Amino acid sequence: MAPALLLVPALFGLAFLLVPLLGLVLRAPWGELPAQLGSPEVLGALRLSLVCATAATALSLLLGVPLAWLLARSTFPGKRLVRALVTVPLVLPPVVGGVALLVVFGRRGLVGEHLHEWFGVSLPFTTGAVVLAGTFVAMPFLVVSVEGALRAADVRLDEAAATLGASRWVTFRRVTLPLVAPGVAAGAVLAWTRALGEFGATITFAGNFPGRTQTMPLAVYLAMESNPEAAIVLSLVLLLVSVAVLALLRERWMGGASR
């Protein structure tokens, strides 16, 4: 039995986290739920959120897994600084991330100017901008998870594969990656749920255009101004999706870590 000095604040902390979510469930207009979910605006926002969160997770995997390997298995000058910079988006206000993306990928940005001049590509206020915003805030979760898994993996197995003549790529693909697969999967789940709920960077960099950049969090924000009950319904949908993903996939991929 936990001592009272720990149990009491623990219970208050649990209540602080759960009561708002419970209030959302209790105050939800369940009778309007089918009508709200069947509206084209909600379906469009939900579809866009799911597609963009999945695309952001795929991009995070493509870039984040090699970055995590670099941080976990390589030695180079400034490694601690690089690791700190990679984790900055975890604590950076999302709206600041949106401004940073706009400065770099905007039509007059450091990279966006050349993209527009050379290829006629303009990223801000497009669906692609939603994906980039989601990737910016979500990829650090994946990198931290995969780097931790790589650090915990037995390096001697990689060394054994190398002594048997396996190349670095073969060793990574057939030995290292299967060993850290649970960490990769857990990081992907965290990245997906983070991208799904992204708001600040999205509204700053991508805007709030229905059918093109209006994700579920943006739809909730817009509904709060005119239809609070609809905002509660939309929030409930995001809550249920997030809880379902974390409950089902976390148990499957993280196994004993969840106990």
N, C-alpha and C positions, 0 to 999 in steps of 0.2 A: 504494500500500500504506500502510495506516495505521501510524503509529509505535507501537512496542511499549508506550510509556507510556499510549497510549490504547486499543490493541487488547486488552491483557491485562485491564484492569478492565472493558472492554466485554464481553468473553467471560464473565467472572465474573458480570456483571450479567445477561447473557442466560441463563446457566445457573441463576442464582438464580430467575429468573422461569419458566423452562421445566421444570426438573427436578421441582418439585412437581406440575405438571400431568401430566408424563410418569409420575410415580409413581402418580398417580390412575388413569391408563389401565392401567398394568401390574398394579396390585393389584385392579382391578375383577373381581368374580366373573362373568365373561362367561357362564358356564353358567346363572346364575340371572337373567340380564338379561331374557329374555322373560317369566318368571314375575313378576318384580318390576314390570316395566312394565305387565303385564296386570292387576295388582291394582287394585281400585276406589279404594283410598286414593291410590295414585300417579297414576292417571288423573284423579281428581278434583282433586288438588293441581296437576297439570300444566295441566289445563283452566282452573282458576281463575287460575293464574299468567299464562297466555297472554291470557286475557280482560282481566284487570285491568291488565296491562302495556300492552295495546293501548288500553284506555280512558284510562289515565294519559297515554299519548303523545298521544292525540287532545285531551285537556284541555290538555296542555302546548302543543300547537300553537295551540289556540284562544286561549290567554292569552299564551303566550310570544312568538309572532311579533309581535303588536302592541307588547309590552313591549320587544323587541329593537329594533324600529323607533323607538320613543320614545327609547331610549338612544343609538341611532346617528345619528338625523337631527334630533333636537330639542334645544333649549337651554332649560334651566330651572334655577332655584336649587336647589342640593343634588343636582345630577346625579351627581357623583362618589360621594356618600354612597349614593344609590339604587343605583348600579351595584355598590358594595361590598356592600350588603345583599342584592342579588339573588344574589350569588355566595357568600354565607355558607353555604347548605346544602351547597356543595361540600366544605367543610372541617369542617362541624358534625358531631359524632357523631350518627349516625342515631337513636339512642335519645333524644337530646335533642330532635331534631325530633319524635319521637313524643310526648314529654311536652308540647312546645309545641302540637302539634295537639290533644292532649287538653284542655289548658287553654283553648283557643279554641273547639273544637267539641264538647267534652264536655257532658253533660246540664246541668252547672252552669257551663259555660264562657261566655266573653264573647259568643260568637255562638250556641253550641249551646243555651244556656238559652232564648233567644228562638225558635230553631227548634223546640224541644220544646214550648214553651208555645203558640206561634201555629199551628204546623202539625203537631204531634205527631211530628216527625222526630227520631230519635235516631241519630246517625252512629257513635259509637264501637262497636267490636266487631261491625261489619257489613261486607258486601262493599264498600259505598261507602267505608268507612274505609280499606280496602286500596287503593282507587283514589286516594284523597286522599293517603295516605302515599307511594305511588309517584310521584304528581305533584310532591309537595313536594321529593323528593330528585332527581327527574329533570329538571324544567323548567329549572333553571339550566344544564344541559348544552346544552339547545336554545337558550336565550337567548344564551349565549356564542358558540355556533356561528353563529347567524343574525346577531348583531350584527357579528361579524367579517366575514361575507359582505357585509353592508350597507355597512360601512366601505370594503371593497375595491371595491364597485361604483362605476361612473362616475356621479356625480351629474348630469353634464351631460345625460345621456339623460333624466332626470326633468325637468330644466329645459326641454329641447327639447319634451317632451310638453306641459308647461304652456304654453309659448308657442303651441302649436298648438290650445289651448283645452281640453285635457283637464283634468278635475277631479282633485283630489288622490286620490280613491278610484279613479278610472279609471287614473290614472298608477301608483298602487301595484299595482293588480290586473293591468294589462297590460304594464307596463314593469319596475317594481321587483321584483315577485315572481318573474317568469320569470328575471330576472338572478341572483337569489339562491337559486333553486330547489335547486341542488346543496348549498348550505349548510344550507338547511332540511331537506333529505333526510338529510344527514349528522347534523344535530342530532337529528332524529327517531329515527334508528337508535341513537344514543348514549342518548337518553332511554328508548327501549324496553328496551334491554339493562340499563340502570341500574334501571328499574322492575321488570324481571323478577327481578333479584337482590336486591331490597330485603328487609331483615330487621329491623333495629333499630326503625325507625319503625313498621313493620307490627305487630310483636309487642306494642309498647307501646300503640299507638292502636287496633289492630283485634283483637288477641288471636290465639289459635291454636285455632280451632274447625274441625274437619274438615268439608269441604263448604261452608263459609261464608267463612272467613278464612284457612284453612291453605294457604298457597302452598308452592311447592317448597322455598324456603330454610327455611321453618318445618318442613316435613316432614323435611328433612335434619337439622335440629337435634334434632327429636324422635326420629328413628331412631338417632342417635348414642348415645342413652342405653340402647337395648335391642337394636338390630340394626345394628352398624357396617357390615356388608356391604351392607345395604339403603341406608345413608347414602352409601356409596361409589357405588352404582348411581345414586341420585338426583343426586348431585353430578356424575356423569359425564353425565347427561342435560342438566343445566344447562350444563355445559361445552360439550357438542356443539352445543346450540342457540345459545349465545352466539358460539362460533367460526364456525358456519355463517352466522349473520346478519352478523357483521362482515366475514367473508371475501367473501361474495357481494355484499352491498349496498354495502360500502365501495368495492370495485373499480368497481362500476357507477356510483355517484353522486359519488365523489370523484376518480375518474379519475387525472389526473396527480399529484395530491397524494399518492397512495399510493406513488409511485416514489421 
